[in-house]
Amino acid sequence: MNHARKCLKSTTMVYGVLGDPARTRDVREKVQRIVDGGEISFEVARLAAGDDPAFGVVKTLVVEYTVGGRRVKVTGTDPDVVVLDDPAEAGRAAELGRDGEGRLCLKAWREGTCEVRWASGRARRVEVAAVPPPVEIAGPWEVRFAPGGGAPARIILDELVSWNEHGDPGVRHFSGAATYRGTFRVPDGMPGPDRRLTLDLGRVQVMAEVRLNGKDMGVLWKPPYAVDVTDAVRAGENALEVKVVNLWINRMIGDEELPEDSERRENGTLKKWPDWLQEGKSSPTGRFTFTSWRLWKRGDPLQESGLLGPVVLRASVRVPVAP
């Protein structure tokens, strides 16, 4: 990934206790060194090496950058592993592989001429005919939240946005499962022989279950959040359903806005188990979560959550490479 520095253009890369400049560091050089070394995923805590801005405190990383002309924002805390978009993917045109019968073939996302070169020095040119342009699934999206988590039953998003940026506090602090529903149109000439169609969800925080035209396409739990939908997609109208599950952090932070429901020490640890919990009742103050040790406090940064996109349907063509 020697061209990473040219493709990965950062706007913000900070690590530490957000909102406290004395305990926050600019980590653009550290992140760039990681990317230049060929890594696109790493533990957030690595950024404390050599210059820990807040020793003994859970710190947050915020990375905003552009890759392939697209703006991306990634956040995480010390226990997390963050994944950056691979700068190499932005310019990828084709890859070499074998089909189901073991024959060498080229999978191409762009038209043009590719050269396949063997270790022996032998080379062969492969012509790739026209490839249908990608279809972006922009919305609007109907989002239905699981009941009992504090969010409204249903919202409409004209464009994808992280839950923690939504105006409704129930959405901002929601933790659990929410289902996105949307429709999109596929041009008549896009599905075809020797073509594969891939649905790319872009960024997801943190897991997604995909159904297309009623067909279960499986669960995506790590990048790339992409799945082959050749057998499910059709020309014309298509119905997409994406069920997304996030982490508990945002709900725990939201609960810190509510009155206390248990006896706590100053460091957040529990003095004794509350009676309402032992009796199997709900929190008397309306909290949704309960932990014996409070890891988060009121005002801590919320984590990105939900389907973040962009959601794109991409076509590729398979071209045999003659022996």
NORFENTA-V795330 format. One record per residue. N is the residue number from 1. RES is the residue in one small letter. SS is DSSP state (A for helix, B for strand, O for the rest). PHI is phi as a letter, one per 20 degrees, with the letter a starting at -180 (NA if undefined). PSI is psi in degrees with one decimal (999 if undefined). Layout:
n	res	ss	phi	psi
N	RES	SS	PHI	PSI
N	RES	SS	PHI	PSI
//
This chain:
n	res	ss	phi	psi
1	m	O	NA	49.7
2	n	O	f	-19.9
3	h	O	e	12.7
4	a	A	f	-41.8
5	r	A	f	-33.3
6	k	A	f	-32.8
7	c	A	e	-29.7
8	l	O	e	99.4
9	k	B	d	114.8
10	s	B	e	146.9
11	t	B	d	-39.4
12	t	B	b	129.6
13	m	B	b	96.6
14	v	B	c	150.6
15	y	B	b	131.7
16	g	B	q	-149.8
17	v	O	e	101.6
18	l	O	f	139.7
19	g	O	n	-7.9
20	d	O	c	93.9
21	p	A	g	-31.1
22	a	A	f	-22.1
23	r	A	d	34.0
24	t	B	c	142.0
25	r	B	c	146.8
26	d	B	f	120.1
27	v	O	d	26.1
28	r	A	g	-43.3
29	e	A	f	-40.1
30	k	A	f	-46.3
31	v	A	f	-40.3
32	q	A	f	-38.3
33	r	A	f	-38.1
34	i	A	f	-45.6
35	v	A	f	-43.1
36	d	A	f	-24.8
37	g	O	e	2.3
38	g	O	n	8.0
39	e	O	d	137.5
40	i	O	d	-2.0
41	s	B	c	144.8
42	f	B	a	158.7
43	e	B	f	133.6
44	v	A	g	-38.7
45	a	A	f	-18.7
46	r	A	g	-26.8
47	l	A	f	-9.6
48	a	A	f	-16.1
49	a	O	f	127.4
50	g	O	n	-21.8
51	d	O	a	74.9
52	d	O	f	114.8
53	p	O	f	-18.3
54	a	O	b	82.3
55	f	O	g	133.0
56	g	O	n	6.1
57	v	O	d	139.9
58	v	O	f	125.2
59	k	O	d	159.4
60	t	B	d	140.4
61	l	B	d	133.1
62	v	B	c	121.3
63	v	B	c	120.7
64	e	B	c	128.3
65	y	B	b	170.3
66	t	B	d	141.0
67	v	B	b	127.0
68	g	O	m	30.2
69	g	O	n	5.3
70	r	B	d	134.1
71	r	B	e	135.8
72	v	B	c	141.3
73	k	B	c	129.6
74	v	B	c	134.0
75	t	B	c	156.7
76	g	B	a	162.9
77	t	B	d	173.4
78	d	O	g	-39.2
79	p	O	f	-11.5
80	d	O	e	159.1
81	v	B	d	122.4
82	v	B	d	151.3
83	v	B	c	124.1
84	l	O	e	151.9
85	d	O	f	136.0
86	d	O	f	116.8
87	p	A	g	-28.3
88	a	A	f	-30.7
89	e	A	f	-29.5
90	a	A	f	-31.6
91	g	O	d	10.6
92	r	O	f	132.1
93	a	O	d	-31.8
94	a	B	a	162.2
95	e	B	b	151.9
96	l	B	e	137.4
97	g	B	a	-162.2
98	r	B	c	148.8
99	d	O	e	-173.2
100	g	O	f	-18.7
101	e	O	d	10.6
102	g	O	n	6.8
103	r	O	e	141.1
104	l	B	f	131.1
105	c	B	b	162.9
106	l	B	d	128.9
107	k	B	d	114.9
108	a	B	c	140.0
109	w	O	d	-8.6
110	r	O	c	150.8
111	e	O	f	159.5
112	g	B	q	-163.7
113	t	B	d	127.0
114	c	B	d	148.8
115	e	B	d	125.8
116	v	B	d	125.8
117	r	B	c	129.2
118	w	O	e	162.3
119	a	O	f	-26.2
120	s	O	f	-11.3
121	g	O	o	-13.5
122	r	O	f	141.9
123	a	B	c	153.2
124	r	B	b	136.1
125	r	B	e	138.3
126	v	B	c	125.2
127	e	B	e	127.0
128	v	B	d	119.3
129	a	O	f	-175.0
130	a	O	g	136.9
131	v	O	d	129.6
132	p	O	g	140.8
133	p	O	f	155.6
134	p	O	f	156.7
135	v	B	d	118.0
136	e	B	e	132.1
137	i	O	e	95.8
138	a	O	e	-17.3
139	g	O	o	-172.7
140	p	O	f	160.3
141	w	B	d	132.8
142	e	B	e	128.3
143	v	B	d	123.1
144	r	B	d	124.6
145	f	B	e	144.4
146	a	O	f	140.0
147	p	O	f	157.2
148	g	O	n	7.2
149	g	O	d	3.0
150	g	O	n	-10.5
151	a	O	e	158.1
152	p	O	f	157.7
153	a	O	f	-31.4
154	r	B	b	137.4
155	i	B	c	162.4
156	i	B	d	128.7
157	l	B	d	120.1
158	d	O	f	-29.1
159	e	O	b	158.1
160	l	O	f	134.5
161	v	O	b	146.2
162	s	O	f	142.6
163	w	A	g	-35.9
164	n	A	f	-7.9
165	e	A	d	1.8
166	h	O	f	153.4
167	g	O	f	-22.4
168	d	O	e	122.8
169	p	A	f	-27.8
170	g	A	f	-33.4
171	v	A	f	-43.8
172	r	A	g	-38.7
173	h	O	d	9.7
174	f	O	f	137.6
175	s	O	c	127.4
176	g	O	q	-148.9
177	a	B	d	137.8
178	a	B	c	142.2
179	t	B	d	123.0
180	y	B	e	135.1
181	r	B	c	134.3
182	g	B	b	165.1
183	t	B	c	154.9
184	f	B	b	156.9
185	r	B	d	133.5
186	v	B	d	127.0
187	p	O	g	150.0
188	d	O	g	-36.1
189	g	O	e	2.1
190	m	O	f	-53.7
191	p	O	f	144.8
192	g	O	a	171.2
193	p	O	f	148.0
194	d	O	l	24.0
195	r	B	c	144.3
196	r	B	d	140.7
197	l	B	d	127.1
198	t	B	d	129.8
199	l	B	e	117.7
200	d	B	d	117.0
201	l	O	e	-4.6
202	g	B	m	-123.7
203	r	B	d	141.1
204	v	B	c	135.9
205	q	B	c	97.0
206	v	O	c	-20.6
207	m	B	c	153.0
208	a	B	b	140.6
209	e	B	d	128.3
210	v	B	d	134.3
211	r	B	c	130.9
212	l	B	c	121.3
213	n	O	l	38.5
214	g	O	n	-2.5
215	k	B	e	130.8
216	d	B	f	119.8
217	m	B	d	2.1
218	g	B	n	-177.2
219	v	B	d	134.0
220	l	B	d	120.3
221	w	O	c	1.0
222	k	O	b	159.5
223	p	O	f	148.9
224	p	O	f	139.0
225	y	O	e	71.9
226	a	B	c	146.6
227	v	B	b	143.0
228	d	B	f	121.2
229	v	O	d	21.7
230	t	O	g	-41.0
231	d	O	e	-5.7
232	a	O	d	-27.7
233	v	O	f	155.5
234	r	O	b	156.3
235	a	O	f	142.0
236	g	B	n	-149.8
237	e	B	f	138.0
238	n	B	c	145.5
239	a	B	d	121.8
240	l	B	d	137.2
241	e	B	c	125.3
242	v	B	c	115.2
243	k	B	e	121.5
244	v	B	d	138.5
245	v	B	c	133.1
246	n	O	d	-164.8
247	l	O	e	171.2
248	w	O	e	-11.8
249	i	A	g	-47.4
250	n	A	f	-37.5
251	r	A	f	-38.1
252	m	A	f	-40.7
253	i	A	f	-40.3
254	g	A	f	-36.4
255	d	A	f	-24.3
256	e	O	f	-9.6
257	e	O	f	-14.7
258	l	O	e	161.2
259	p	O	f	154.9
260	e	O	f	146.1
261	d	O	c	10.0
262	s	O	b	161.4
263	e	O	e	125.5
264	r	B	c	150.9
265	r	O	e	171.5
266	e	O	f	-30.6
267	n	O	e	6.0
268	g	O	n	-4.3
269	t	B	f	157.0
270	l	B	e	134.1
271	k	O	e	-43.8
272	k	O	b	156.1
273	w	O	f	128.6
274	p	O	f	149.9
275	d	A	f	-41.2
276	w	A	f	-34.1
277	l	A	f	-44.8
278	q	A	f	-22.5
279	e	O	e	3.1
280	g	O	m	25.3
281	k	O	e	168.4
282	s	O	f	161.6
283	s	O	g	132.0
284	p	O	f	-14.4
285	t	O	d	3.9
286	g	O	n	8.0
287	r	O	f	148.3
288	f	O	e	-21.3
289	t	O	c	160.4
290	f	O	b	129.6
291	t	O	c	152.1
292	s	O	f	-16.9
293	w	B	c	122.8
294	r	O	f	109.5
295	l	O	e	-19.6
296	w	O	c	155.5
297	k	O	c	166.0
298	r	O	g	131.5
299	g	O	n	-4.2
300	d	O	f	150.8
301	p	O	f	134.2
302	l	O	f	152.8
303	q	O	e	146.4
304	e	O	g	141.9
305	s	O	b	150.2
306	g	B	n	-167.8
307	l	B	e	116.1
308	l	B	d	-25.1
309	g	B	m	-161.6
310	p	O	f	147.6
311	v	O	e	121.9
312	v	B	c	138.0
313	l	B	e	121.3
314	r	B	d	142.2
315	a	B	d	144.0
316	s	B	c	152.9
317	v	B	d	148.1
318	r	B	d	120.8
319	v	B	d	120.1
320	p	B	f	143.3
321	v	O	d	109.3
322	a	O	f	142.7
323	p	O	f	999
//
